[in-house]
Amino acid sequence: MLYVLICIDKPGAAGIRQANRKAHLEHLRMAGEAIVQAGPFLDDAGEMCGSMIVYAAANRGEAERWLRDDPYEKADLFESVTIRSWRRTVG
């Protein structure tokens, strides 16, 4: 099943994002084919302000466990996190 992880940064947390970005990208790479799509949300000024990840997992708990190990999550970057099951229809 596919899960969309929508993670919104806390206001003023750009420093936390930058300090943990390299480790976060490595965490994504280590997930291999489980990462279907991933990338940052951008604010109106073009600055990163959140993350969206489409993650393939057997169940929601697996997606939640993967996110708990993400360096951004461990650094308390996110103001909010939403995980939704998702079915690809186009693309």
Phi, psi and omega in degrees: 000150177260143178232136175259123178257115180250112186239122182252128182292152171293147176302139178072019185258019181302324179295321177296316179301311183295321181294335184248003186299314182300314180293323177298313180297324177294321177300318176298313181299320182293338179285346177060228185288352176294335176274111180274316177209151176199148176176168182275152165280150179239143175276183183296338178271001180084011180270145179295136183218013180172183181220146171232129181228131171259117189238130178268122182215159178292330182199171182299321179303321178297317178296319179297318179296318179299316181295322179301332180273355180291132179304327176296316179295317179296330180275001178063040180288325193272135172282323179211151176224131175236132176240123181231137172290150189212143176242123177288130177246320181231142174098000000 
